Amino acid sequence: MKTTRIMLLLVLTLMPCGRGVAQWLFQNPVTLDTLDGNYRTIASCAFAHLARDHSGLSRSEESGVVRISAGTAWMKQWELAFINEEGGRQTRMDWTAGAYPSEHVLSTARACAA
């Protein structure tokens, strides 16, 4: 009974915020591509090119992961994670939050690995 109340409270809390917040809270990362090159270099290049066309981009880095996201802290339009693999020789690109990124965003990131 207590679990049901908690779930109902959670649904009612998230409902006014729209689909984006619920999707951001419950979405599992989806691997989009594995790119040749260092994750920091690719993420830096992608951020530099995307920042020209998109306002509201942010970049953060933690151990072995660089995240680029569009939107605000509360409502992300999309978020991509560039993850260090194979000692810096490979980069895994994951979609981690928000709506699916546009083809322009993905092709820009992929071009940075070329």
C-alpha atoms as one frame of an Amber mdcrd trajectory, in Angstrom:
protein
   0.000   0.000   0.000   2.839   2.364   0.855   4.527   1.650  -2.496   1.318
   2.488  -4.343   1.067   5.829  -2.573   4.672   6.659  -3.381   4.199   5.793
  -7.057   1.001   7.855  -7.212   2.769  10.800  -5.599   5.648  10.457  -8.068
   3.302  10.396 -11.074   1.341  13.392  -9.819   4.548  15.288  -9.118   6.019
  14.693 -12.563   2.832  15.088 -14.592   2.730  18.929 -14.540   6.372  19.069
 -15.622   5.714  17.290 -18.875   7.184  14.269 -20.565  10.740  15.608 -20.712
  11.425  15.463 -16.986  10.012  11.973 -16.575  12.000  10.799 -19.580  15.157
  12.382 -18.161  14.682  10.704 -14.787  13.960   7.218 -16.081  15.818   6.924
 -19.393  18.682   4.480 -19.685  21.704   5.538 -21.755  21.608   4.430 -25.397
  24.875   3.894 -27.257  24.701   5.690 -30.587  28.177   5.137 -31.962  31.772
   4.214 -31.229  34.164   6.777 -32.645  37.905   6.653 -33.285  39.790   9.188
 -31.194  40.065  10.648 -27.721  36.798  11.467 -25.953  37.982  14.889 -24.768
  39.146  15.932 -28.237  35.923  14.802 -29.922  33.699  16.392 -27.267  35.625
  19.672 -27.403  35.353  19.804 -31.190  31.629  18.939 -31.117  30.920  21.553
 -28.452  32.814  24.262 -30.363  30.936  23.554 -33.595  27.500  23.105 -31.992
  27.821  26.240 -29.827  27.828  28.335 -33.009  24.281  27.195 -33.862  22.763
  26.333 -30.466  22.388  28.680 -27.541  22.081  27.168 -24.104  24.674  24.436
 -24.543  26.583  23.261 -21.513  29.595  21.016 -21.106  30.649  19.073 -18.028
  33.384  16.573 -17.361  33.800  13.864 -14.798  36.070  10.849 -14.627  36.245
   9.465 -18.164  33.046  11.161 -19.397  32.334  14.497 -21.078  28.662  15.506
 -21.317  27.230  18.064 -23.717  23.622  19.074 -23.236  21.152  21.558 -24.664
  18.505  23.123 -22.471  18.402  23.932 -18.776  19.342  21.895 -15.741  15.664
  21.082 -15.180  14.579  20.461 -18.761  17.184  19.044 -21.084  16.387  19.076
 -24.793  19.054  16.399 -25.256  22.287  15.229 -23.687  25.192  13.320 -25.202
  27.949  11.622 -23.241  31.392  11.051 -24.751  32.931   8.156 -22.848  36.596
   7.161 -22.748  37.205   3.641 -24.047  40.287   1.591 -24.861  42.708   3.906
 -23.107  41.686   7.001 -25.043  41.811   5.479 -28.517  38.024   5.028 -28.779
  35.049   7.152 -27.712  31.601   5.759 -27.019  28.860   8.296 -27.754  25.731
   7.753 -25.651  22.391   9.546 -25.627  21.708  10.003 -21.928  18.784  12.418
 -21.500  16.057  14.366 -23.234  14.682  13.929 -26.713  16.675  12.163 -29.406
  19.287  14.613 -30.772  18.848  15.922 -34.304  20.821  14.456 -37.169  22.759
  17.731 -37.360  23.967  17.278 -33.766  24.958  13.651 -34.343  26.666  14.282
 -37.684  28.636  17.172 -36.144  29.904  14.924 -33.363  30.761  12.154 -35.826
  32.592  14.597 -38.116  34.852  15.566 -35.215  36.140  12.001 -35.115  36.938
  11.918 -38.826
